[in-house]
């Protein structure tokens, strides 16, 4: 066994050192087996001139027993956490279908263009700014077009801005998802990005392997991105 040489060469003191090391480790099934094997070896090979201290031996057994109990408590707590997680997920999945038909607001940086109808995205201006623009890019990061914010959209509040699906030259783009950035410009030249979001009616709930999603305006949105749900539209 890996601990035998240490015990044999260092006597009872060496064994105590190994036991102390074990006391600082997480007690698992293998450590339990190793401990009992070391204990048996120690009792068979005590130094005749310096027998093992019975009180110290009892302390070692007590320490091992305490650590084993702590390990059992940790295992029980882990099982409870897993149980509560499953229970919370079950309750969540039961309540979600009742959200169908309600309106959701979710953090988003994409526009889903159907190739025909204009599509809109919301944004929040956290404080008054001098001006701002919305940049629309394709998946490769190429700039498609820009839309200037109106003076009223540069004041504090939440707004919606629509894109007609055309590039800077007036050509209609293909259906698909496009990335959006709303840049805000202050009088001193400082630039910041506004928080963008999408709003719409919850059409369905889908339970997927990677997590539950809500379908809003035909787009799957994870629950973690949802910031608000209400009965009426925005």
Secondary structure, DSSP 8 states (H G I E B T S, - for coil): -TTHHHHHHHHHHHHHHHHHHHHTS---HHHHHHHHHHHHHHHHT--TTS---HHHHHHHHHHHHHHHHHHHHHHHHHHHHHHHHHHHHHHHHHHHGGGTTSEEEEE--EEEE-SSS-EEEEEEE-S--SEEEEEEE-TT--EEEEEE--GGGGSSEEEEEEE-SB-TTS-B--SEEEEEEEEEE-TTS-EEE-EEEEEEEEEEEEEETTEEEEEETTEEEEGGGEEEEESS--
